[in-house]
Amino acid sequence: MKSIAAYRSGLQIDTKVSKKAAEEGLHDDLHGRPVRIKNKSFIDYLFTCSLEVALSFNLPMQIHTGFGDKDLDLRLGNPLHLRTVLEDQRFSKCRLVLLHASYPFSKEASYLASVYSQVYLDFGLTVPKLSVQGMISSVKELLELAPIKKVMFSSDGYAFPETFFLGAKRARQVVFSVLSNACEDGDITIPDALEAIEDIFRRNALELYDLHAIVGSVDCRHPITLSDNYLSYKSQEDVVFVRIIWVDASGQHRCRVIPAKRFYQVVKETGVGLTFASMGMSSFTDGPADGTNLTGVGEIRLIPELSTKCRLPWARQEEMVLADMHIRPGEAWEYCPRNTLKKVTKILKDEFNLVANAGFEMEFYLLKNVVREGKEQWVPFDSTPYCSTSGFDSVSPILQEVNSALQSLCISVEQLHAESGKGQFEIALAHTNCTLAADNLIFAHEVIRSVARKHGLLATFVPKYCLDDIGSGSHVHLSLWEHGENVFMGSVGSQYGMSILGEQFMAGVFHHLPSVLAFIAPLPNSYDRIKPNTWSGAYHCWGRENREAPLRTASPPGVSSEVVSNFEIKSFDGCANPHLGLASIVAAGIDGLRRNLSLPMPTDTHPGNDLRRLPEELLESVVALNEDEILKSLLGEKLVAAVTGIRMAEINYYGNDKEAYKQLIHRY
């Protein structure tokens, strides 16, 4: 919603103007020549109606203030005239954005934002219209009183691309000048200034306009680059270390840590070296497994994917960034998990013009350290049941910190609750494209484990850390999108409530599910979780809203139960490499689309022994994968061979030592 009342009749809005007066005013305007809407009663009535609409849809309303059109009465564009609106209790919760920094009334706008909780400021158009000193002065006046969290920038470009570019460029220069001077004067610290930049140019608008929900709208982890001076501040005086993170084929998070100065000067472009053996390591040893064809001979480069770089919420002087694996400059290594996922999603896009979205539900245990009979043990944080209010109360401060940390990384949380296990909790993340969903899951694991460690606890994503308790999964929901529309979803009356494309894709996943398990349930311990009557998907079937089925179709809120929007894979667990897991699922779906596969009849009752079991142990999944020529072709035979070698090593190790799984809590 947006108003230009300031340019017609001014901001002295009469919030009690009658509809009759408005109609008479409109009649007068329409009979004038040339027609120009300027009647104050009509404009005031339209303004108040717009506020009511904005409130009903929970939308902010932008208001042009200060300078603008050539024929305005500038005196009436002073935002102080809005006091009547701001004091009207009907509109006390309607968020108002004062545009153009209200120039030349920037001080007045800053005052209003400091006094009224519903007032926000946008300094677009002021930058780049004014002189350099004029822009600096205006922004400085805005920041004198207004909370940083309520100030933002829009380029206000129009007609020509250059206006957008110039506005954005000038804004960065101006804000840098204002904040760097404030740092020199001792008004704020450099870390505070960096946070202010994030707020002004990204976070404030994301929150105010609820842009988190728009898939792919903002790549919020891309590094801010205002100038060389800014990078100098950031790399040398603020950030100490940069963690380059990768996840190996056994699903373990690993990192190389680079001093910030070296990272920004060298490593961000050239990467760091890493042995071939790194992708052949198992969950129990840091050497390459036999059969992986990976040894200590040969080196790749870990190339930082700078769009993923972000500040560590729990260690503000460090950053982390995910890495791609390159065998030579510009050429991805065939064992690289992120590239494997990008490769199959590109096939899906090129052949079918489809984008697969994924959203994860992370289950994990919080454990505390106790000493019993002179021995240290990790035991559950509590023993409350599923969705327990007291269970959530006990961990609420920790989960609040986790939620805030995820928000700072632009990872959207949809819901949280206590799970059925002792000390077990679940956090559901919003869906997005597969690569970003996998990236988000990695960062979410990092956040949860680190925040728990800060509170003296251990967070573990192991599927079955205690054989006598409920297991933990990382259920994933999949959907298909084309031009921003969910095309997995069918219409009322369509078979199974999904589209033909949706059924074919899901049928491919159903067909290849035994092989896919080798990626998404990667440990022998994973199969201790996948048992009947545990909502983990033990039987080879699918069902509509059937939580015992490994594949479950789900209906969106507020939509007929005859229509489904996505399907859930229950077998995915927290020890899987998320990029490889999603890559195997997308590859299976591609095969379903290519061969026009169909689903069998759904299982809409509790599965029983009349149905075929999915693999009951990891060896069965590995055998299925070795026989799956289609997945080998799409994912790469060498990669599949390496994964198979690692899985066989783990089968042998954990088969020979029945207590070894207890150490997994320290690795996952």
Helices and strands as residue ranges (DSSP letters): E 2-3, G 5-7, H 19-30, H 40-56, E 61-64, G 74-77, G 79-82, H 83-87, G 89-91, E 96-99, G 100-102, H 106-115, E 119-122, E 124-125, H 126-129, H 132-145, G 148-150, E 151-152, H 161-185, H 190-198, I 199-203, H 204-208, G 211-213, H 228-232, I 233-238, E 241-247, E 253-259, H 260-262, I 263-267, H 268-270, E 272-275, G 276-280, E 299-304, G 306-308, E 310-312, E 315-328, E 331-332, H 337-352, E 355-372, E 375-380, H 389-408, E 413-418, E 424-429, E 432-433, H 434-454, E 457-460, E 474-482, E 485-486, G 495-497, H 500-520, H 526-529, E 542-544, E 551-554, E 566-569, H 578-594, H 618-626, H 629-635, H 637-656, G 660-666
